[in-house]
Amino acid sequence: METAHIPVPVAGGQAQMARMCLGSDLPGGKDGHVYLLRNIQGSTAQRSGYEIWDVTDTANPLPWRR
């Protein structure tokens, strides 16, 4: 069952890879939190890269703020 959808911020873009990480393993992460790293592929180099999301609350994922 899907609890939340994180759309790709690029029109016609896609996220090809996703990895999960515990906050205790992520430099700058918070203990007890879970993070999602994904790459974004867009039509231009400025719109491609990586995103980190705090997905501890699966119904309300938030962009990671260091």
Contacts in CASP RR format, 6 or more apart in sequence:
PFRMAT RR
TARGET T0000
AUTHOR 0000-0000-0000
METHOD contacts of the structure
MODEL  1
METAHIPVPVAGGQAQMARMCLGSDLPGGKDGHVYLLRNIQGSTAQRSGY
EIWDVTDTANPLPWRR
3 58 0 8 1.000
3 59 0 8 1.000
4 58 0 8 1.000
4 59 0 8 1.000
4 60 0 8 1.000
4 61 0 8 1.000
6 36 0 8 1.000
6 38 0 8 1.000
6 53 0 8 1.000
6 61 0 8 1.000
8 14 0 8 1.000
8 15 0 8 1.000
8 40 0 8 1.000
9 40 0 8 1.000
9 47 0 8 1.000
10 40 0 8 1.000
10 41 0 8 1.000
10 42 0 8 1.000
10 43 0 8 1.000
10 47 0 8 1.000
10 48 0 8 1.000
11 43 0 8 1.000
12 42 0 8 1.000
12 43 0 8 1.000
13 40 0 8 1.000
13 41 0 8 1.000
13 42 0 8 1.000
13 43 0 8 1.000
13 47 0 8 1.000
14 40 0 8 1.000
14 41 0 8 1.000
14 42 0 8 1.000
15 38 0 8 1.000
15 39 0 8 1.000
15 40 0 8 1.000
15 41 0 8 1.000
16 39 0 8 1.000
16 41 0 8 1.000
17 38 0 8 1.000
17 39 0 8 1.000
18 36 0 8 1.000
18 37 0 8 1.000
18 38 0 8 1.000
19 36 0 8 1.000
19 37 0 8 1.000
19 38 0 8 1.000
20 34 0 8 1.000
20 35 0 8 1.000
20 36 0 8 1.000
20 37 0 8 1.000
20 55 0 8 1.000
21 34 0 8 1.000
21 35 0 8 1.000
21 36 0 8 1.000
21 37 0 8 1.000
22 32 0 8 1.000
22 33 0 8 1.000
22 34 0 8 1.000
22 35 0 8 1.000
23 29 0 8 1.000
23 30 0 8 1.000
23 31 0 8 1.000
23 32 0 8 1.000
23 33 0 8 1.000
23 34 0 8 1.000
23 35 0 8 1.000
24 31 0 8 1.000
24 32 0 8 1.000
26 35 0 8 1.000
28 66 0 8 1.000
29 35 0 8 1.000
29 64 0 8 1.000
32 56 0 8 1.000
33 54 0 8 1.000
33 56 0 8 1.000
34 54 0 8 1.000
34 55 0 8 1.000
34 56 0 8 1.000
35 52 0 8 1.000
35 53 0 8 1.000
35 54 0 8 1.000
35 55 0 8 1.000
35 64 0 8 1.000
36 52 0 8 1.000
36 53 0 8 1.000
36 55 0 8 1.000
36 61 0 8 1.000
37 50 0 8 1.000
37 51 0 8 1.000
37 52 0 8 1.000
38 50 0 8 1.000
38 51 0 8 1.000
38 53 0 8 1.000
39 48 0 8 1.000
39 49 0 8 1.000
39 50 0 8 1.000
39 51 0 8 1.000
40 47 0 8 1.000
40 48 0 8 1.000
40 49 0 8 1.000
40 50 0 8 1.000
40 51 0 8 1.000
41 48 0 8 1.000
41 49 0 8 1.000
42 48 0 8 1.000
51 63 0 8 1.000
52 63 0 8 1.000
52 64 0 8 1.000
53 61 0 8 1.000
53 62 0 8 1.000
53 63 0 8 1.000
53 64 0 8 1.000
54 61 0 8 1.000
54 62 0 8 1.000
54 63 0 8 1.000
54 64 0 8 1.000
55 61 0 8 1.000
END
